[in-house]
Amino acid sequence: MARIKLSSKIRPNKFLFGRASSQLTSQDLIEARDYIKQYWTKVTRYHPKDDDSLLGLPNPYVVPSCSDKIDFDFNEMYYWDSYFIAQGLLDESHRSLIIGILDNLIFLFNRFRIIPNASRTYLTGRSQPPFLTSFIFDVYQTYNMDLKWLQSNMKVAQAEYETVWMGSKQPNNRLVYKGLSRYYDINMLHDLAEAESGWDMTPRFNHKALNYLPIDLNCLLYKYEMDFARAERLFKNNRKALDWEEKARIRKEAVNELMWDRSKGFFFDYNYKRNKKSLIFSLASYYALWSGLASPEQAQYLVRNLRRFEHKGGLATTDSLPVGQFVLGTMPMQWAYPNGWAPLQFLTIKGLEKYDYQKEANRIAHKWLETNLNWFNKYGIFLEKYNVISPDKPPVKGVYPSQEGFGWTNAIFEALARDYVDLNH
């Protein structure tokens, strides 16, 4: 287990485990949300020029974490972190910051023909899970951007889709089997391709990430296709919209053929080299709800399977302890049981909302909020991940030191607080 260095004295009188989640009120969250509000200035950076390995970006951005207690630190902007960080900052007071972060992503693609894992020269050989169209539509809707702005940004997103995610040769050899794509890295190494997934490290790919068609990635690309169709309808280009919807239909058909197991009621990653589904149940399957790819019947099965992941503190990343997770000499698997991560809670909750499973979404949202809040009330910090099986114990560590802060945890806490506490009181 990771040993987490605590930043404040224990305050056990504020521990909330065992309390009915329906009693959680806005008043309970004031201190934690004030901490989050103050923390944004601590993790906001501005580096307009290249500096050694750190790439220059035109606008300020938010890094995941900042701590003076460990040597490991962030100064670079991350691709998928930025999307989730934005979820807690989509308001008028952060308008210039959020639009600027999106503009930074666009800038990186235009410069490198890929949105890198993060804004470092040594991270330009791979990307991260693609959330660009979702980010664009969030900004478009929140800040009432005009159609010209939407058209300009969607043009870049289409170029990213075609160049990076539908590329079939170096440096973007991702489109590999039946119209579906994999995670990749220019060095063609399994562990680095796994890093592109954002799940570094995980039992999902059995240390052979290049051999797998990931369910989450192909759901994300399905959403890209449907987002492009949505945009074309706004531009009055109905024929182009139909073309994108057809691409999405074909992808959905391939995903169902290869990744859906009706007997288990679940989507699995697919090993196209061995022509077989993975055996690992993971929250990646719930991208099918968030993206809208799942049918109503599939959604019903996925909701039944929540019991595999749902625990006292929220949703575990996988359904059980992977074999070899703690074997000496193996890569630590932090994207696995018993850890829970804010992005996966958020995507699952939003997916449940989309299919009208509001009761389940509400229950999970409150569990996650209480897990975060209890740790904050006891130690005065938020974490990048939590032990959802035993929420009063530290999470399992990964390949880098356990982080506190923490960008996407703070943002998702704020987003869920708005939706599931503020709006209910």
FENBELBEL-V224277 format. One line per field, one symbol per residue. ss: DSSP state (2 for helix, 1 for strand, 0 for the rest). phi: phi as a letter, one per 40 degrees, with the letter a starting at -180 (. if undefined). psi: psi as a letter, one per 40 degrees, with the letter a starting at -180 (. if undefined). A space follows every 10 residues. Layout:
# FENBELBEL-V224277
ss: ???
phi: ???
psi: ???
This chain:
# FENBELBEL-V224277
ss: 0000000000 0222000000 2220022222 2222222222 2201100000 1001000000 1100000000 0000000122 2222222000 0222222222 2222222222 2200000101 2220000000 0222222222 2200002222 2222222222 2222200000 0000111001 1000000002 2222220000 0022200022 2110222222 2222222222 2222000222 2222222222 2222222221 1000011001 1000011000 0122222222 0000022222 2222222201 1001100100 0000000000 0000000011 1222222222 2222000222 2222222222 2222222220 0010111000 0000000000 0001002222 2222222222 02220
phi: .ccccccacc bccbcbdgcc ccccbdcccd ccccdcdccd ccbcbabcbd afccccbcbd abccaaaccb ccabbccbcc dcccdcccbc accbdccccc ccccccdccc cbgaccdacb dcbccabadc bccccdcccd ccbfcccccc cccccccccc dccccbcbad cbcbcbafgb bbcaadcfbd cccccccgcb bacdbfgbdc cbccccdccc cdcdcccccd cccccgbccc cccccccccc cdccccccbc bcccgacbdb cccbfacccc cbcddccccd cgcccdccdc cccccdccbc bdbhbccbca cccgcbcdgc ccbccadccb bddccccccc ccdcbgcccc ccccdcccdc ccccccccbg abbcabcccb ccbccccbcb dcbbibdccd ccdccccccb bdccb
psi: iihhhieiih geeeheheih deehiddded dddddddddd ddehihgeih hbehhiidii ihidihheei dhiheihicd dddddddeeg iddedddddd dddddddddd defihidigi deeeeiaihh eddddddddd ddefiidddd dddddddddd dddddeieii efgdhehfei iiiiidefhd ddddddeegh iiedefffde eihhdddddd dddddddddd ddddefgddd dddddddddd ddddddddeh hddefihiih gedefiiieh hieddedddd eediiddddd ddddeddddh adeahidiei hihedehhei hhgdgiheii hddddddddd ddddefgddd dddddddddd ddddddddee iiidiihedg eeiiihiaei ihiichcddd ddddddddde ddee.
